[in-house]
Amino acid sequence: MNIRELKKEIKGIFIPPKKVYYYGKIKYGTPYFWPINFSNSVIKIRKLELNTKETPATSKFRKHKKFNNVPMIRRTKYWIVKLFSKYYYIEIGWPIKMKKTNLGWKDKWDSPRYEWPPSFQIFFFNWQFCIWWIAPDENNDSYYEMILWYLFYSNPNESAWNKKYLI
């Protein structure tokens, strides 16, 4: 659920979320939350190390069991190249990207579990501009879980909510 839909659904019922801004070096979001084909430089080259019997692959989920240091998260175009009996990992991506992230949540034991807030991010080489929509009192877990419960798990006409977030 994106922020526009969320605000429309809770208008007049819940206190709207507030915006928080960040501008600086890439700090928020792990590589698997970065946009697809984003790389903080246009090209990256990494020398790969072959696995030996003494140093097996560090994870059974790695795609390339032949090498010890292939990145686990690969969201850009990449090649593994052999040059002069050495292997190299070459990655090409765009250094400028924009990304919108919807409200992250999951259903666990028939109740909602909040995971991350809606956000908008602009990546520019090693820099990042972010906007998040967080709870009015910065207690995102209970705020968003109450909203999710209201929207997906309850009858909105009959409610017994904690008055803390209601208008």
N, C-alpha and C positions, 0 to 999 in steps of 0.2 A: 504494500500500500504506500503510494507516494505521499508527500507532504500536502499537496493540494487536495487530494481526496480525503486525507485524514482530517485536515482542518474543516472541510465541508461537512463531514460526518459528525464532528463533535461540536460544531458551532452552536452556541447557546446552551450547551450541556456541560462541557468541561472547560476549564481555563486553558486557553491555547498555549502550545509550547513556545518557549522563547528561543531566539536565535543566539548562537555563540559563533564567533569568528576566530579564525587563525590564519596568519600569513607568516611563512618562514620556510626553513629547510624542511624537506619531506620528513614528516614525523608521525603522522597518523595513518593508520591502515597498513596492514602487512602486505607483502607483495601479492598475495592472492586476492586482495581487495583493490589493487591497482587496475586501471583500465586495460583491456586486452590490447596488445601491441604497444604498450607504453614502456619506454626504457629511458632512464634519466640521462642517457647519452645516446647518440645515434647508433653507435656500434660498440660492442664489448667483445673482448677476446680473452679467453681463459685457457691456460694450459691444463690439460686433463691428466690425471694420474691413473695409471692402470691398476686394477685390483690384483692382488696376489693371494695366494692361499692363506697367508698370514693376516691380510687385511681384506676381508670380504666386504661386499657392499654394505653400507651403513644402514640401509633400510630395505626390507623385502618389497616395498612398494615402488622403488625406483625403476624407471623404464630401462635405463642403461646399466645393467649389472657389470658391464665390462670396466666401467670407470668408477673411481671413488668420489670424485668431486663435481659431478654434473649437478646443476641446480635442481632442486626438487620441484620448484614452482617455475614453470616455463610458460609465460603468457605472451611471448613474442616469437617472431620467426627466427629459427635457429638451425645451425648445421654443425655437425661434428666432422672435422676435416683432419686428414692425416697429411702431415707435411714434414719431410725429412725424418721419418720414423717416430715423430712425436704427434700426439693428438691435441687438437684445439677445439674449443667450444666457441662458436661465433654466433653472436646474437645481434639482430638488427630490429630497431623499433623506433617509434615516434617519440620525441621528447616533449611534445605538447599535446595534452589530452584533457578532456572534461568528462566528469562522471557524476551521475546521480545515483544515490543509493536509497532504496526504499527502506521502510521500517523493517528491521529484521526480528523475526519471532518464530517460534515453533510451538506445536501442540505437544504437551507432555502430560500424560496421565489425565487427559480430558480437561486440561486448563492451559492457558497461554503462558509462554515463557519468553520474556523480552531478551533480545540478543544485542541489537545495536540501533541507534537512532537514525532517522532519515537524514541524509546529508547531500550536499552538493560540493564537488571538489574540482579544482583546476590544477593540473600538474604542468609545470614549466621547468624542464631540465631537473635540477635538484631542489626546486622550490614548489611550494604548495599553498593554495588558498582554499580554505574550507569554511563551510557554513553547516552547522548542526542545529537541529531543532530538539532541545532538551526540555525536561520537566521544569515547571516554574520554580521548584525548590531544589532542583538538581538531583532528585531521587528518581532516576529514570525507570528503575525496575517497577516500583509500585505504580507510578503514573501511567506508563504505557501498558502494563498488565491490566490495570483497571479499564483503560480505553478498549483494549482488545476483548476483555471480558464483556464489556458493554456491547461492542459491535458484533461479536461472533458467538457468544455463549449465553446470552441472556435475552429476556423479553424486555426491551427498552421501556415499555410502559409501566412495568412493575419492577421497582428497583429499591434496594436498601444499601446505597453507597455510603462510604465514608465521605463526609461533606468537605473534606480538605481540598479536593480538586474541582468540585462542582461549582457552577456559577449560581 
